[in-house]
Amino acid sequence: MTLRCIALDAMGTDAAPLPEIEGAIHAARAGYARVLLVGDEGKLRREIARHASRDLPIEVVHASEVITMEDAAAKSFRRKRDSSMRVAARLVRDGKADGMISAGNTGAVMTTAKIVLGPLEGVDRPALAAVFPTSRGRAAVMLDVGANVDCKPRHLEQFAVMGEIYYRVIFNASRPRVGLLSNGEEEHKGNDLTREAYGLLKQLPLDFVGYVEGRDLYNGRVEVVVADGFIGNVALKISEGLIEAISSLLKEALSATLSSKVGYVLSRKAFQNFKKRVDYSEYGGAPLLGVRGVCMICHGRSNANAIKNAIRAAAEFSAGRVNEKIESELSAAALSRAST
Amino acid sequence: MTLRCIALDAMGTDAAPLPEIEGAIHAARAGYARVLLVGDEGKLRREIARHASRDLPIEVVHASEVITMEDAAAKSFRRKRDSSMRVAARLVRDGKADGMISAGNTGAVMTTAKIVLGPLEGVDRPALAAVFPTSRGRAAVMLDVGANVDCKPRHLEQFAVMGEIYYRVIFNASRPRVGLLSNGEEEHKGNDLTREAYGLLKQLPLDFVGYVEGRDLYNGRVEVVVADGFIGNVALKISEGLIEAISSLLKEALSATLSSKVGYVLSRKAFQNFKKRVDYSEYGGAPLLGVRGVCMICHGRSNANAIKNAIRAAAEFSAGRVNEKIESELSAAALSRAST
């Protein structure tokens, strides 16, 4: 298999460009992909020279502007035509890269990818998919986690198809189970949107188990969780907030007495293993499903490990022909609907 | 102050009637309230005789039927006219008790309370409010967590008024901050529902801080979180699921090696303190705000401690005149809207 080429916005993380450069070096060394680092050329070349030998498959592509967290997505897209994320997107559109990755302003990355790359055939709304761990040791994926706030039932149907294919390819699963996030398991539960979407999902040729509840996100009952972007985003951020709160409460409790401090020291390795299992950075970034090419969006706080894993995931996404499968299965679903 | 009287559905918890009886005894001993235990009279009298002396302020009221978790809410309300939760509600409606508590089928308790007790003046939709801990050591309250799945903006406005008053009275706070749960902090975020509700909440005479994100639930940024019942329910259950998943992963990690096992033994007390701080049962039940009288709904897995705390919260709810305040503030809000 030929090495995939990934365009990496080098100016995205809070600590840019270091995590990007280190992540690119690790990924290139591991043979995951060829990496085009996009950003201020002089700065990037200096940093790379400090960290890596010349024979790694890493190139620098210059971009003169950076979109910040304060920039509004639509405005910054119009005004900063030479931003690092837009140059990365253009490399994909023009066939010079197979996929793009950015840890910058999520709204701006989504706007850029949707406009520059454009949607796949049959996709009304690209969706952001987040990967997270479950207590069964398997990963699960939830979508949409923030690209589309007010959704129609047919959007949720497309999310189900896209998420299922993504999970199948990336996690090498033959028939992942798909659930629709709701306030109860019974079919009469849900709101107006989910009740109508339920009927559509039932007719798809995938393993739809029906409604799942908030508690099912982490118990591994399904591999793919479908939700509109408003509730998906709230769900994801609740989890992040709760993990932070639990960590700080636990740290406080463990440093309260001498015996608990000693206990902590003895079990530190266990905590590190535990933290690694709930660490989102192990899964790299969140793919924006439904655009041409590949677009992975990483957290602004991503470290080199998260960037490295995102590069691997983007390369696998491209090699696994996720987009071709999405287009053909959406077209099959539309045909089967037309014939009934 | 006269002792409040609380009607307790004794057949609600998964282990009924034991947690109810023990909780009632603890609450009565602590002087929180007089308790009317509602359920199978013979059974209850036998159990009480085993556990308590005769001079506690506990009485038994007979009810011949029990609503189970399998019963559909509306159907069971029509068919089981002598169910323990319905008899408890009638005691409140007829002025024989100040409030009712049930740990039974949540949907059935809500239906029963809404129909038998009826809504307060100015309230379109009663809302279920959940109390949970934050990392700042303060409690926060979120509503609605499941009574109303498809909401209008004016319902969210009423939830804000009711939740703020409840928090003020029960947690003795002079000016709790109120936030509207959304997918981002900026005013242009949110979905169609929250954007319209935002305008209404801004005009209320309370400390509305605007949108809050999922991560703000547990960091203590606000004391009152307003959401529609669909998203509130999902949010609550995600938290429960994640806490369970983290506990089991942590337990696994801590028993993996000898040193981590020893570490766990040394820090066990710290874990117990920690668990107590994230334990929902410390806050008793969830009040159904907006009905006449008081209705607290407890988790089916409630233990005696949770029941005891629910009895205390119900008595404080009644003594604090929460309902009078809700009616007068909603009427003031309606007047001020009419005059502009």
Interface residues (C-beta under 8 A of the other chain):
Chain A: T134 S135 G146 V149 D150 L181 S182 N183 G184 K189 G190 N191 D192 T194 E213 G214 R215 D216 L217 Y218 N219 G229 F230 I231 N233 V234 A235 L236 K237 I238 S239 E240 G241 L242 I243 E244 A245 I246 S248 L249 L250 A253 L254 A256 T257 S259 S260 V262 G263 Y264 V265 L266 S267 R268 K269 A270 F271 N273 F274 R277 V278
Chain B: T134 S135 G146 V149 D150 L181 S182 N183 G184 K189 G190 N191 D192 E213 G214 R215 D216 L217 Y218 N219 G229 F230 I231 N233 V234 A235 L236 K237 I238 S239 E240 G241 L242 I243 E244 A245 I246 S248 L249 L250 A253 L254 A256 T257 S259 S260 V262 G263 Y264 V265 L266 S267 R268 K269 A270 F271 N273 F274 R277 V278
